[in-house]
């Protein structure tokens, strides 16, 4: 039986130097010394992420909150170090690093069959380590379903479907599920 050798661990600093210098478009995430390739996105994933970013950008324009899409998020504790690429994050605190945020109040992930388990477990556990995080939003990429987890509700989930609106208390924004999924909901029937 073949034995799988674990890949050698690297430091977060070495990861950041390598990730920032790489020419390939494939993104890699860092979890306590191990590097993992981030899954490619689908067209639906991209459309939802763009709709979400655009809607939040418009509502938050002129405030101190900044919407980031494609920027890394670093989570450090005494014994843990994570660097992820959330699909979207909003930080209302002044961020000092040019390559990653450390204090978002809102993080959003678009779920696929390949990422749902990690987004709901590993990443959610890591994101909750951030004292600034107030809300975690998960959007299905295949159907108009939005899950919102709020710190103020002890991280219990609230579900929103087509036709619903929902509040993002962390940034004082209101969104319509139909606006995020307009390309699915308004899709013309093919003959």
C-alpha atoms as a printed R data frame, in Angstrom:
    type eleno elety resid chain resno       x      y       z
1   ATOM     1    CA   UNK     A     1   0.000  0.000   0.000
2   ATOM     2    CA   UNK     A     2   1.490  3.376  -0.974
3   ATOM     3    CA   UNK     A     3   2.150  5.846   1.798
4   ATOM     4    CA   UNK     A     4   1.218  9.454   1.170
5   ATOM     5    CA   UNK     A     5   3.860 11.827   2.423
6   ATOM     6    CA   UNK     A     6   2.510 15.051   3.837
7   ATOM     7    CA   UNK     A     7   3.615 18.128   1.970
8   ATOM     8    CA   UNK     A     8   6.194 20.163   3.854
9   ATOM     9    CA   UNK     A     9   4.777 23.007   5.898
10  ATOM    10    CA   UNK     A    10   5.716 26.566   5.051
11  ATOM    11    CA   UNK     A    11   5.409 29.790   6.985
12  ATOM    12    CA   UNK     A    12   2.640 32.273   6.313
13  ATOM    13    CA   UNK     A    13   5.258 34.809   5.279
14  ATOM    14    CA   UNK     A    14   6.735 32.405   2.678
15  ATOM    15    CA   UNK     A    15   3.222 31.686   1.394
16  ATOM    16    CA   UNK     A    16   2.455 35.409   1.062
17  ATOM    17    CA   UNK     A    17   5.706 36.089  -0.831
18  ATOM    18    CA   UNK     A    18   5.021 33.173  -3.196
19  ATOM    19    CA   UNK     A    19   1.329 33.983  -3.670
20  ATOM    20    CA   UNK     A    20   1.940 37.666  -4.367
21  ATOM    21    CA   UNK     A    21   4.740 36.879  -6.868
22  ATOM    22    CA   UNK     A    22   3.003 34.062  -8.780
23  ATOM    23    CA   UNK     A    23   2.033 34.775 -12.362
24  ATOM    24    CA   UNK     A    24  -0.629 32.047 -12.634
25  ATOM    25    CA   UNK     A    25  -4.249 33.019 -12.088
26  ATOM    26    CA   UNK     A    26  -4.974 30.000  -9.863
27  ATOM    27    CA   UNK     A    27  -5.321 31.122  -6.263
28  ATOM    28    CA   UNK     A    28  -3.969 29.184  -3.317
29  ATOM    29    CA   UNK     A    29  -5.136 29.330   0.298
30  ATOM    30    CA   UNK     A    30  -3.065 28.787   3.449
31  ATOM    31    CA   UNK     A    31  -4.153 26.741   6.471
32  ATOM    32    CA   UNK     A    32  -1.655 26.386   9.312
33  ATOM    33    CA   UNK     A    33   1.380 25.765   7.114
34  ATOM    34    CA   UNK     A    34  -0.359 23.837   4.327
35  ATOM    35    CA   UNK     A    35  -1.205 25.342   0.931
36  ATOM    36    CA   UNK     A    36  -4.349 24.338  -0.982
37  ATOM    37    CA   UNK     A    37  -5.434 25.281  -4.495
38  ATOM    38    CA   UNK     A    38  -8.707 27.196  -4.537
39  ATOM    39    CA   UNK     A    39 -11.444 25.674  -6.702
40  ATOM    40    CA   UNK     A    40 -12.200 27.387 -10.010
41  ATOM    41    CA   UNK     A    41 -15.446 29.348 -10.168
42  ATOM    42    CA   UNK     A    42 -18.431 28.670 -12.413
43  ATOM    43    CA   UNK     A    43 -20.366 31.255 -14.414
44  ATOM    44    CA   UNK     A    44 -23.201 31.244 -11.831
45  ATOM    45    CA   UNK     A    45 -20.676 31.712  -9.018
46  ATOM    46    CA   UNK     A    46 -19.130 34.664 -10.814
47  ATOM    47    CA   UNK     A    47 -22.505 36.292 -11.574
48  ATOM    48    CA   UNK     A    48 -23.706 36.033  -7.950
49  ATOM    49    CA   UNK     A    49 -20.401 37.368  -6.614
50  ATOM    50    CA   UNK     A    50 -20.477 40.300  -9.057
51  ATOM    51    CA   UNK     A    51 -24.128 41.110  -8.252
52  ATOM    52    CA   UNK     A    52 -23.421 40.960  -4.522
53  ATOM    53    CA   UNK     A    53 -20.309 43.139  -4.817
54  ATOM    54    CA   UNK     A    54 -22.081 45.670  -7.031
55  ATOM    55    CA   UNK     A    55 -25.150 45.957  -4.823
56  ATOM    56    CA   UNK     A    56 -23.051 46.353  -1.667
57  ATOM    57    CA   UNK     A    57 -20.669 48.799  -3.341
58  ATOM    58    CA   UNK     A    58 -23.571 51.059  -4.307
59  ATOM    59    CA   UNK     A    59 -25.192 50.911  -0.855
60  ATOM    60    CA   UNK     A    60 -21.904 51.460   1.012
61  ATOM    61    CA   UNK     A    61 -20.536 54.193  -1.228
62  ATOM    62    CA   UNK     A    62 -19.593 57.220   0.851
63  ATOM    63    CA   UNK     A    63 -19.315 55.196   4.074
64  ATOM    64    CA   UNK     A    64 -16.079 54.056   5.707
65  ATOM    65    CA   UNK     A    65 -16.845 50.441   4.716
66  ATOM    66    CA   UNK     A    66 -14.957 48.908   1.777
67  ATOM    67    CA   UNK     A    67 -16.132 45.974  -0.323
68  ATOM    68    CA   UNK     A    68 -13.331 43.614  -1.383
69  ATOM    69    CA   UNK     A    69 -13.604 40.888  -3.970
70  ATOM    70    CA   UNK     A    70 -10.520 38.785  -4.682
71  ATOM    71    CA   UNK     A    71  -8.494 40.130  -1.743
72  ATOM    72    CA   UNK     A    72  -7.037 37.720   0.793
73  ATOM    73    CA   UNK     A    73  -8.251 37.527   4.408
74  ATOM    74    CA   UNK     A    74  -5.771 36.607   7.147
75  ATOM    75    CA   UNK     A    75  -6.844 35.142  10.476
76  ATOM    76    CA   UNK     A    76  -4.147 34.779  13.137
77  ATOM    77    CA   UNK     A    77  -4.407 33.456  16.661
78  ATOM    78    CA   UNK     A    78  -1.723 32.306  19.065
79  ATOM    79    CA   UNK     A    79  -1.679 28.811  17.498
80  ATOM    80    CA   UNK     A    80  -3.438 29.177  14.152
81  ATOM    81    CA   UNK     A    81  -2.864 31.058  10.914
82  ATOM    82    CA   UNK     A    82  -5.268 31.026   7.961
83  ATOM    83    CA   UNK     A    83  -5.198 32.964   4.717
84  ATOM    84    CA   UNK     A    84  -8.261 32.588   2.519
85  ATOM    85    CA   UNK     A    85  -9.718 34.256  -0.557
86  ATOM    86    CA   UNK     A    86 -13.340 34.826   0.447
87  ATOM    87    CA   UNK     A    87 -15.645 35.529  -2.462
88  ATOM    88    CA   UNK     A    88 -16.486 38.878  -0.885
89  ATOM    89    CA   UNK     A    89 -15.690 40.701   2.334
90  ATOM    90    CA   UNK     A    90 -16.491 44.088   3.794
91  ATOM    91    CA   UNK     A    91 -14.235 45.867   6.231
92  ATOM    92    CA   UNK     A    92 -15.310 49.051   8.004
93  ATOM    93    CA   UNK     A    93 -12.028 49.340   9.928
94  ATOM    94    CA   UNK     A    94  -8.885 50.800   8.424
95  ATOM    95    CA   UNK     A    95  -6.910 47.914   6.940
96  ATOM    96    CA   UNK     A    96  -3.139 48.394   6.950
97  ATOM    97    CA   UNK     A    97  -1.904 45.617   4.653
98  ATOM    98    CA   UNK     A    98  -2.057 46.039   0.868
99  ATOM    99    CA   UNK     A    99  -2.537 42.317   0.171
100 ATOM   100    CA   UNK     A   100  -4.987 41.079   2.799
101 ATOM   101    CA   UNK     A   101  -7.626 42.192   5.288
102 ATOM   102    CA   UNK     A   102  -7.663 41.227   8.953
103 ATOM   103    CA   UNK     A   103 -10.815 42.890  10.288
104 ATOM   104    CA   UNK     A   104 -13.887 42.348   8.092
105 ATOM   105    CA   UNK     A   105 -17.337 42.688   9.621
106 ATOM   106    CA   UNK     A   106 -18.957 40.726   6.777
107 ATOM   107    CA   UNK     A   107 -17.707 37.706   4.801
108 ATOM   108    CA   UNK     A   108 -19.618 36.080   1.933
109 ATOM   109    CA   UNK     A   109 -18.970 32.777   0.176
110 ATOM   110    CA   UNK     A   110 -20.727 31.364  -2.895
111 ATOM   111    CA   UNK     A   111 -21.433 27.655  -2.382
112 ATOM   112    CA   UNK     A   112 -20.732 24.959  -4.934
113 ATOM   113    CA   UNK     A   113 -20.910 21.199  -4.473
114 ATOM   114    CA   UNK     A   114 -17.086 21.212  -4.214
115 ATOM   115    CA   UNK     A   115 -16.823 23.997  -1.615
116 ATOM   116    CA   UNK     A   116 -19.998 23.793   0.511
117 ATOM   117    CA   UNK     A   117 -18.575 21.445   3.154
118 ATOM   118    CA   UNK     A   118 -15.410 23.522   3.666
119 ATOM   119    CA   UNK     A   119 -17.297 26.849   3.562
120 ATOM   120    CA   UNK     A   120 -19.792 25.641   6.189
121 ATOM   121    CA   UNK     A   121 -17.269 23.979   8.505
122 ATOM   122    CA   UNK     A   122 -13.551 24.802   8.260
123 ATOM   123    CA   UNK     A   123 -13.862 28.333   6.912
124 ATOM   124    CA   UNK     A   124 -16.827 29.232   9.107
125 ATOM   125    CA   UNK     A   125 -14.920 28.081  12.203
126 ATOM   126    CA   UNK     A   126 -11.872 30.097  11.159
127 ATOM   127    CA   UNK     A   127 -13.881 33.213  10.268
128 ATOM   128    CA   UNK     A   128 -15.610 33.171  13.682
129 ATOM   129    CA   UNK     A   129 -12.157 33.641  15.268
130 ATOM   130    CA   UNK     A   130 -12.251 37.218  13.955
131 ATOM   131    CA   UNK     A   131 -13.594 39.500  16.704
132 ATOM   132    CA   UNK     A   132 -14.746 42.002  14.063
133 ATOM   133    CA   UNK     A   133 -16.870 39.520  12.091
134 ATOM   134    CA   UNK     A   134 -20.588 40.185  12.594
135 ATOM   135    CA   UNK     A   135 -22.157 38.280   9.686
136 ATOM   136    CA   UNK     A   136 -21.327 35.349   7.439
137 ATOM   137    CA   UNK     A   137 -23.351 34.961   4.243
138 ATOM   138    CA   UNK     A   138 -23.545 31.828   2.103
139 ATOM   139    CA   UNK     A   139 -25.201 31.944  -1.319
140 ATOM   140    CA   UNK     A   140 -26.054 28.801  -3.285
141 ATOM   141    CA   UNK     A   141 -24.694 29.072  -6.808
142 ATOM   142    CA   UNK     A   142 -27.453 26.953  -8.341
143 ATOM   143    CA   UNK     A   143 -30.666 28.171  -6.723
144 ATOM   144    CA   UNK     A   144 -31.832 31.406  -5.065
145 ATOM   145    CA   UNK     A   145 -31.080 30.492  -1.460
146 ATOM   146    CA   UNK     A   146 -29.134 32.769   0.890
147 ATOM   147    CA   UNK     A   147 -28.021 31.777   4.395
148 ATOM   148    CA   UNK     A   148 -27.110 34.531   6.851
149 ATOM   149    CA   UNK     A   149 -25.302 33.715  10.106
150 ATOM   150    CA   UNK     A   150 -25.135 36.540  12.660
151 ATOM   151    CA   UNK     A   151 -22.941 36.858  15.739
152 ATOM   152    CA   UNK     A   152 -25.775 38.715  17.509
153 ATOM   153    CA   UNK     A   153 -27.949 35.596  17.005
154 ATOM   154    CA   UNK     A   154 -25.254 33.247  18.351
155 ATOM   155    CA   UNK     A   155 -24.421 32.276  14.742
156 ATOM   156    CA   UNK     A   156 -27.864 30.739  14.147
157 ATOM   157    CA   UNK     A   157 -28.816 30.696  10.474
158 ATOM   158    CA   UNK     A   158 -31.611 32.615   8.765
159 ATOM   159    CA   UNK     A   159 -32.656 31.448   5.284
160 ATOM   160    CA   UNK     A   160 -33.869 33.700   2.482
161 ATOM   161    CA   UNK     A   161 -35.372 32.556  -0.829
162 ATOM   162    CA   UNK     A   162 -36.576 34.101  -4.100
163 ATOM   163    CA   UNK     A   163 -38.848 37.042  -3.358
164 ATOM   164    CA   UNK     A   164 -37.318 37.720   0.069
165 ATOM   165    CA   UNK     A   165 -35.255 40.686   1.157
166 ATOM   166    CA   UNK     A   166 -32.691 40.522   3.943
167 ATOM   167    CA   UNK     A   167 -30.792 42.932   6.136
168 ATOM   168    CA   UNK     A   168 -27.052 42.904   6.592
169 ATOM   169    CA   UNK     A   169 -26.904 44.584   9.978
170 ATOM   170    CA   UNK     A   170 -23.093 44.733  10.000
171 ATOM   171    CA   UNK     A   171 -23.095 47.229   7.123
172 ATOM   172    CA   UNK     A   172 -26.679 48.547   7.341
173 ATOM   173    CA   UNK     A   173 -27.594 47.282   3.879
174 ATOM   174    CA   UNK     A   174 -30.763 45.692   2.531
175 ATOM   175    CA   UNK     A   175 -30.597 43.231  -0.359
176 ATOM   176    CA   UNK     A   176 -33.194 41.436  -2.451
177 ATOM   177    CA   UNK     A   177 -32.559 37.753  -3.190
178 ATOM   178    CA   UNK     A   178 -33.996 38.294  -6.676
179 ATOM   179    CA   UNK     A   179 -31.350 40.971  -7.369
180 ATOM   180    CA   UNK     A   180 -28.552 38.507  -6.593
181 ATOM   181    CA   UNK     A   181 -30.077 35.750  -8.715
182 ATOM   182    CA   UNK     A   182 -31.734 37.797 -11.484
183 ATOM   183    CA   UNK     A   183 -29.983 35.755 -14.167
184 ATOM   184    CA   UNK     A   184 -31.528 32.532 -12.791
185 ATOM   185    CA   UNK     A   185 -34.964 33.872 -11.848
186 ATOM   186    CA   UNK     A   186 -35.461 35.909 -15.039
187 ATOM   187    CA   UNK     A   187 -34.023 33.256 -17.354
188 ATOM   188    CA   UNK     A   188 -36.248 32.946 -20.427
189 ATOM   189    CA   UNK     A   189 -37.792 29.561 -21.116
190 ATOM   190    CA   UNK     A   190 -36.182 27.901 -24.109
191 ATOM   191    CA   UNK     A   191 -38.452 26.638 -26.879
